[in-house]
Amino acid sequence: MSKVTRATQMLAKAGVAFSVHSYDYDPDADSIGLQAAEALGEPPSRVLKTLMALVDGKPVCAIVPSDHEVSMKKLAAAFNGKSAQMMKPADAERSTGYKIGGISPFGQMRKVRTAIEEAALGADYVYVNGGQRGLQIRLAPGDAKTVLDATAAALISA
């Protein structure tokens, strides 16, 4: 497995401190994020999942802890929209250039508006998908927010 992806290239170009961690990806896991957290020996709240959605029909990216579900109502509100829905897997792959299970918010084919769960910004570090199945990037959540020009918002269901 290559540890150089569009995601790592974007972070390196931005001058962000990060490290790359690989794990044995299980395609049959109920939750990819929870499986990654367990494999990395990290609490699920530190391993963030990247979700592709549509707000008022326009693609967006939501980054939330792997042990929570995103609230569609809160996601729409984060982008001043009326409604939100998850993007179909094939559309998410086409839009990002990454495969499901390996979608990173970094280095996507098209820049989309991005929101990160505000509670995650309080952590010293988080893990975000590195652009391949079984590859995670560890970095400061504030750096992720800055590089992605992301909005911090309450996105998770209570």
C-alpha positions, 0 to 999 in steps of 0.5 A: 500500500502506498502511503502517498495519496492526493490527500497526503500530497495536499497536506504536505504542500500546505506545510501541515504536520501529519503522520500516516498510519495503516491498518488491516481494512475490513470491507465487511465491518459494520462501521469502517470508522469504528473498525479503524479506531479499534485497529489503531487502538484509538477512541472512536471520537478521535477517528473521524469519518468523511461523509459526502452529502447533498445540501439543497442538491449541492455536494458537501463534505461532513467530517464527524467522529466515527461513533456518531451519526450526522444529523441531516437537519444540522448538516443542512443548517451548517450550510444555510440550506433547507434539506440534506441527504447522503450522497449515493456511494457511486456519486461520492466515488465519482465526485471525490475520486476515492473509493468508499471506505477510502474517501478523504476530505483532502485531495478530492477531485473537486473542492466542495464546501466542508463542515467539521464537527465542532466537538472534534476541534477540542482534541489534540489530534484526530485521524482522518481517512488518508485516501485509501482503504486502510490508511489514516492520517493523524493531524491536529483538528485545527489544521484539518479545518484550516486546510479544508477551509471548513466550517465548524458546526454541531453536526452530530445527532444528540 
